[in-house]
Amino acid sequence: MKILLTNDDGVRAPGVWAAARALRQVGEVFVVAPEMEQSGVGTALTLHSAVKAAPAPVDPGLPAGPGHIEDGDALHPVVAYSVAGTPADSCVLGLESLVGAVDLVVSGINAGSNLGWDVVVSGTVGAAIQGYVRGYPTIAISVGAVHNPQFEGAARLLRLLARRLSQAPASSGFFLNINVPSIPPERISGVEVTRLGHRSYAESVREEGSGTDKGYRISRNRPVSGDPQPGTDIWALKRDLISITPLGIILGHREMTPEIEGLVSGLSAQLLDRPD
Ligand code: MN
């Protein structure tokens, strides 16, 4: 099994290497990830300049180039690239050039949850989308803490899922957004297949400086309170459940069609019969 591993926290982030160690027991792992942290850049692609990619150390502290990751007593060869671009750039370069076709695309393990409507802002999900649109089985995976994240539960889950997929390959591509509580695995309550909740984090804006130095700092640090609906990803994570949400790329909202037909009714006659 060939696995492309990417993320938005950067190629040196501990989460991607926790995933690499877990997945190396199931298949051949290729890490292609941004040189710098890129959380929150969503699906952004670099289209107006060339994107550089260079061999990266498989462990921060080791020299760049193909290397090995330790796994108990075993040493596993891993190839890693550092991309001077976005998470989505990294996934595209991996699949189209540096690595080629794979059996599984994984983005993560992200430090911090990606729940509900946050998936459209998330660089972790933004990278994964590039796997899904190419028809690959794709997993975006995050743990619910930015500070002192505990990756063990998420890494174990990844290994188990990858093993299942290597034994019984999926008949078609799919896209899973997984959120794992950042707690020791033995305290996790279970696994729940969920649907996306609504808004989970809101922005706050702080003014900084004055005169020509004046700026506005945007932070996504306000959890939107309220009781999350049962069955949603937000609800599951609050209950210390692992949330697995199947995603598609459907932003259309058919329920709104009648109301919008009312809004535009007669508009084409008005538009085509302009008095000027
Ligand atoms: Mn991130």
Residues whose N, C-alpha, C, O or C-beta is under 5 A from the ligand:
A	BS01	MN	D8 D9 S39 N110 A111
